[in-house]
Amino acid sequence: STSTDASPCMFSVCKASDDICQIRLNFDAFDIAQPNTKTLQSVHPQGRTQCQNAQFTASSAGPASPTICGTNQAYHMILEASDDCNMLNFNWVTNASPNNWNIHIMQISCTAKWKPPEGCLQYYTGSTGFIQSYNYAGGIHLANQDYNNCIRTERNFCSMQYTQVAATDFSMSSVVASTSITGDVCTDDYVIIQGGSTANVVTANFDRFCGTFLAATNGANAASTIFTQRMPFELGVYTDGAEVDAAAAPTEASGGFYIYYNQVAC
């Protein structure tokens, strides 16, 4: 970005050769206007969490990438390369600030041994690591997210553990303070851990997890580790397009998540 940029600011990323299958965007700097944070105390869905003052979009030949805004330094995004070039677009309303970005663009060969699987918006390697929702540093998750964080299965590892980092690092959709929610009750904003269980066994309990604690059981008043043996290892993210903040109840939890993953040896 530069001080003279005007909205919309668009870029095209074209394949360097026919052997390019993916484009990886590394956000060395990314700080644009935050999403709507207003609480209107209405029983009707409202625009909190929506990127209304600034947006970043990127086209993909595969699953659509989500619109993001806010603070996303050190995140990345993987796009399926398009034969017609991939379009990157920053768009903001008059006087919206900040407008600061620096994106390192990588083109990934179709034959690269380290190429991420298709359908992975973010891709992590290593037996341990951390995954955050977009704009976690901004204190609020983003609306209309639907994507997968994929984790490479390391050699001699057969299962996975997921744990929120600290007591306040999971806040997805509940209006009930200090509780976990699992299964089909999670319909608005949630993470997806296929085959999530309370123990490292094949029997699965739930796939969807939301609330104010990440836990493998419904109604827990503290976080707990979620285990899965389902491969490939993926942490899915889904958020709807609005929040509900009724005057008679607490506002819908919308802080997002900060999760530690740990692969377990066979």
SULNOR-V271922 format. One record per backbone hydrogen bond with DSSP energy under -0.5 kcal/mol. CO is the residue of the C=O (numbers start at 1). NH is the residue of the N-H. E is the energy in kcal/mol with one decimal. If there is no record, write none. Layout:
co=CO nh=NH e=E
co=CO nh=NH e=E
//
This chain:
co=2 nh=5 e=-1.4
co=8 nh=10 e=-0.6
co=9 nh=90 e=-2.8
co=11 nh=88 e=-2.8
co=12 nh=14 e=-0.6
co=13 nh=86 e=-3.0
co=17 nh=20 e=-1.3
co=19 nh=21 e=-0.5
co=19 nh=110 e=-3.3
co=21 nh=81 e=-2.6
co=22 nh=108 e=-2.9
co=23 nh=25 e=-0.5
co=23 nh=79 e=-3.4
co=24 nh=26 e=-0.6
co=24 nh=106 e=-2.8
co=25 nh=27 e=-0.6
co=25 nh=77 e=-1.7
co=26 nh=28 e=-1.6
co=26 nh=104 e=-2.8
co=27 nh=74 e=-3.4
co=29 nh=102 e=-2.4
co=30 nh=72 e=-2.4
co=30 nh=73 e=-0.5
co=31 nh=100 e=-2.1
co=33 nh=70 e=-1.5
co=36 nh=49 e=-3.0
co=38 nh=40 e=-0.6
co=42 nh=245 e=-0.9
co=46 nh=243 e=-1.5
co=47 nh=50 e=-2.2
co=49 nh=143 e=-2.2
co=50 nh=36 e=-2.8
co=50 nh=52 e=-1.6
co=53 nh=93 e=-2.3
co=55 nh=91 e=-2.4
co=56 nh=68 e=-2.0
co=57 nh=89 e=-2.6
co=58 nh=65 e=-0.6
co=68 nh=56 e=-2.1
co=70 nh=32 e=-2.3
co=70 nh=72 e=-0.6
co=71 nh=135 e=-0.5
co=72 nh=75 e=-1.6
co=75 nh=27 e=-2.3
co=77 nh=25 e=-3.3
co=79 nh=23 e=-2.8
co=79 nh=81 e=-0.5
co=80 nh=61 e=-2.6
co=82 nh=85 e=-1.5
co=86 nh=13 e=-3.0
co=87 nh=59 e=-2.3
co=88 nh=11 e=-2.8
co=89 nh=57 e=-2.3
co=90 nh=8 e=-0.6
co=90 nh=9 e=-3.1
co=91 nh=55 e=-2.8
co=93 nh=96 e=-2.0
co=98 nh=33 e=-0.6
co=100 nh=31 e=-3.2
co=102 nh=28 e=-1.2
co=102 nh=29 e=-1.6
co=102 nh=104 e=-0.5
co=103 nh=105 e=-0.6
co=104 nh=26 e=-2.9
co=106 nh=24 e=-2.9
co=108 nh=21 e=-2.5
co=108 nh=22 e=-1.6
co=109 nh=112 e=-1.1
co=112 nh=115 e=-1.6
co=117 nh=120 e=-0.9
co=119 nh=121 e=-0.7
co=121 nh=78 e=-2.1
co=122 nh=150 e=-2.9
co=124 nh=152 e=-2.9
co=127 nh=263 e=-3.3
co=129 nh=261 e=-2.7
co=131 nh=259 e=-3.1
co=133 nh=136 e=-1.5
co=135 nh=138 e=-0.9
co=135 nh=140 e=-1.0
co=136 nh=139 e=-1.6
co=145 nh=239 e=-2.5
co=147 nh=237 e=-2.7
co=148 nh=121 e=-1.5
co=148 nh=122 e=-1.4
co=148 nh=150 e=-0.6
co=149 nh=235 e=-3.0
co=150 nh=124 e=-2.9
co=151 nh=233 e=-0.6
co=152 nh=154 e=-0.6
co=154 nh=157 e=-1.6
co=156 nh=266 e=-2.2
co=159 nh=264 e=-3.0
co=160 nh=228 e=-2.0
co=161 nh=262 e=-2.2
co=162 nh=226 e=-2.6
co=163 nh=260 e=-3.5
co=166 nh=169 e=-2.0
co=169 nh=258 e=-2.3
co=171 nh=256 e=-2.4
co=172 nh=211 e=-3.1
co=174 nh=253 e=-2.7
co=175 nh=177 e=-0.6
co=175 nh=250 e=-0.5
co=179 nh=212 e=-2.9
co=179 nh=213 e=-0.9
co=180 nh=219 e=-2.8
co=181 nh=210 e=-2.7
co=182 nh=185 e=-0.8
co=183 nh=186 e=-1.8
co=185 nh=187 e=-1.0
co=188 nh=240 e=-0.7
co=190 nh=238 e=-2.4
co=191 nh=193 e=-0.5
co=191 nh=209 e=-2.3
co=192 nh=236 e=-2.5
co=193 nh=196 e=-1.5
co=196 nh=205 e=-2.5
co=196 nh=206 e=-1.7
co=197 nh=227 e=-2.6
co=199 nh=201 e=-2.3
co=206 nh=196 e=-1.7
co=207 nh=193 e=-2.8
co=208 nh=183 e=-2.1
co=209 nh=191 e=-2.5
co=210 nh=181 e=-2.3
co=211 nh=172 e=-3.1
co=213 nh=215 e=-0.8
co=214 nh=224 e=-2.2
co=217 nh=220 e=-0.9
co=220 nh=180 e=-1.3
co=226 nh=162 e=-2.3
co=227 nh=197 e=-2.1
co=228 nh=160 e=-2.8
co=233 nh=151 e=-2.4
co=234 nh=236 e=-0.5
co=235 nh=149 e=-2.1
co=236 nh=192 e=-2.2
co=237 nh=147 e=-1.8
co=238 nh=190 e=-2.9
co=240 nh=144 e=-2.2
co=243 nh=46 e=-2.3
co=244 nh=252 e=-0.8
co=246 nh=249 e=-1.4
co=253 nh=173 e=-2.9
co=254 nh=141 e=-2.8
co=256 nh=171 e=-2.6
co=257 nh=133 e=-2.1
co=258 nh=165 e=-2.4
co=259 nh=131 e=-2.8
co=260 nh=163 e=-2.3
co=261 nh=129 e=-1.8
co=262 nh=161 e=-1.7
co=264 nh=158 e=-2.2
co=264 nh=159 e=-1.5
//
